[in-house]
Amino acid sequence: MTAPIDFYFDFSSPYGYFGSCRIEALAAKYDREVVWRPILLGAVFKLTGGQPLPTIPLKSDYAHRDILRCARYYGIPFRIPSRFPVATQAPARAIYWVWDRDPPRAKALAAALLRAYFVDDRDISSPEVTAETAATVGIEREALLAALQEPAVKERLRTETDAAIARGVFGSPFFIVDDEPFWGADRMDQLEHWLKTGGW
Amino acid sequence: MTAPIDFYFDFSSPYGYFGSCRIEALAAKYDREVVWRPILLGAVFKLTGGQPLPTIPLKSDYAHRDILRCARYYGIPFRIPSRFPVATQAPARAIYWVWDRDPPRAKALAAALLRAYFVDDRDISSPEVTAETAATVGIEREALLAALQEPAVKERLRTETDAAIARGVFGSPFFIVDDEPFWGADRMDQLEHWLKTGGW
């Protein structure tokens, strides 16, 4: 039994979305499972002094161009959302709640939410949009909406984000496999090399 | 005649060094010239709020690991310098002064300085070390030491750094070809794809 790949991402991160579109195929090639772990980058940025890309001089213009170019390079359907970034508590909480019941369905929901935000320009910060999207992958809308209000579900996301920070996660996407960290969709070539060779 | 690739880097940047080891072979494959343009990242960081990697919580530990791993992945000789980062005025000024007289020799000097810092752990912030290194590629030591004190040579580096910022350069390495910007040693795959296809 090989260890799974921990895949950390924020639902508002375009590079996290690109990572999400490629990680399952990559992991399957090397017989690894993937654990999807949404986090709140805002909490991380408080620690690192990081800023959302659109607020950084020079870097924001480049990032806009790079994100569109990467989408074309990887062949991933994408458009810049009208609201960016957005708060991602609702979709992130939803994933942990569904994961505890049915991990494959949680992955399907995460993919559907990322597509809703980055392809269909839906505002997934809204619990209603999150629940509507959940319904499309067979999750009961009202049950999810109720869950999103539960203190334990809210606490779970805080705990997961804190645990991610404790492991050194500071960006999105961020992969950890066999205790080896890989930050960025652009480290997936080295992640693959790691899976293939067991380290170098 | 195709346009050259502008290669911006800071002498204190490990990723810039990795880029320097790979850009000439890549450019030659597609019949492009490379113009080497050292800049001062410190001036850029004043504008973007960027910080040297060793000062950023979480990111610094990762960067240390990632830099060593990238060197092994690319097969580039490398060790973390005992002093990092260092001021890079002396080597950067030397490059522009030599470039105006003999561009191929300026490239040889840049490569020798990067190797002195990132392989032999020499402190290239020192004008003396810069001049000694220059002597190994056939540049007259005393003439270079005198040039490094000239106001026009100092001004030249400021002008080049300002011009780089005006073009949107904010990191190292940073490549611009046909007005298309590529930031990072990890964008050299997309840079190559651009050279091959003319854009996508």
Interface residues (C-beta under 8 A of the other chain):
Chain A: V44 L47 T48 G49 Q51 I56 P57 L58 K59 D61 Y62 R65 D66 R69 C70 R72 Y73 I165 G168 V169 F170 G171 P181 W183 G184 D186 R187 D189 Q190 H193 W200
Chain B: V44 L47 T48 G49 Q51 I56 P57 L58 K59 D61 Y62 R65 D66 R69 C70 R72 Y73 I165 G168 V169 F170 G171 P181 W183 G184 D186 R187 D189 Q190 H193 W200
